[in-house]
């Protein structure tokens, strides 16, 4: 009997010790411990009690703290509204005449909705740095989805237009797929942290006028879908940890991926546990709970599958595997013309003129100069880009038959303002003068302006320049940027959704379109579809 009591005592003490040392995720310790056992609306209230008592940062103080919370790996500011900006943390002063002018502080939940009241006005969880021009185009529009945008940021990254999400038909702002989950989790945080205030917030299209569920049904359904399609990323985890150091509270929806399902989704009857959390997808909320079985299953599956689907990365990658520049491959088919991809425009040369690419815009003369390039025997060009005297990358946006062509270095759109032998530019792509049709024949790409349909971008070999002509000059070729240096050369750009991993195996983007998966990422080596690729 004595032996039994000793065993019982030891077991009890061990349980108490283990409980005392139980830890939440991301070094959160016992921060969320008091929410354990709660469900649904009660869980939301328990989390409110934990995260609402935070330090209030001054509005001006945000400018300093962004260097801790929103710094990319290359030291530049992390902008979630544009894929073409490379701001320093001092680029927040100036006008907002075009995308890329300067950044400012964006209230994910517009401050007019809560009367510019504190502490929401300067809550760094939802006040994020973004491009000032795109921010202004959003104004105080709600987030949503649009299939008929009236405005698109560079490369179609963000959009404004009539809502196509069931349940609402007003004008909305659609962030990029890459950050929809980020913003969904910010909105879940705001509904939780300000549970005692949100019932009085003003936008009736979004808010339900109560503390729970807080948002309208259409909005909740969309946010749940966004959170599932764009899961928590390392960026969010790092930002959440940095926010805790600044503001002294955390976003539980980042620390516990899928937590929103416990409050608004299909797991409202499941009790939360801070140190034994189950983030598995609930079958009742899965968009396809009964997918079609594989008609050709593997007859001999691997009995010991690798638990990590990522390839074994090189622990010591070459820091500059392609020192000679960026690699571009000849476009031979219209299937290789994709919004979100980068190109250079090339005259292939002849016995009198060297091969060259579209380069610098001339001051006041409305045409582009040329930069020499060398075309390899494998129909590739390796070159430095986006420097004075070098080829300019052109970022394609819009849709087939109405593409926009954005000069990345010049930060302008190609345009044809009048019916003459020139090539103009515009700061926005709002009319047919900035829309282009592209066809490919025998390796040559014909880029025709939608406003002046008889005019095509060509090269004048006698007076070396790129401009719009009526067919009297030299035809051009498009070369598309590959995201490789010889490690892997993807030759077909498939419009599938993929996850991008860092070289260390950490997911940096999840469930994004293949065509824009690497757009805007800092330079480095990444894992895509099980292969190493390089972003230069």
PyMOL commands that set and color helices and strands:
alter all, ss='L'
color gray80, all
select helices_A, chain A and resi 2-20+33-35+40-51+61-69+111-114+120-122+132-138+154-156+177-193+198-200+217-229+234-247+252-255+259-263+283-285+334-336+432-434+514-516
alter helices_A, ss='H'
color red, helices_A
select strands_A, chain A and resi 103-107+127-131+142-143+149-152+159-162+171-174+326-330+342-347+356-361+368-372+380-383+394-399+402-407+412-415+424-426+436-441+444-449+456-460+465-469+477-481+497-502+507-513+524-528+531-535
alter strands_A, ss='S'
color yellow, strands_A
deselect
rebuild
show_as cartoon
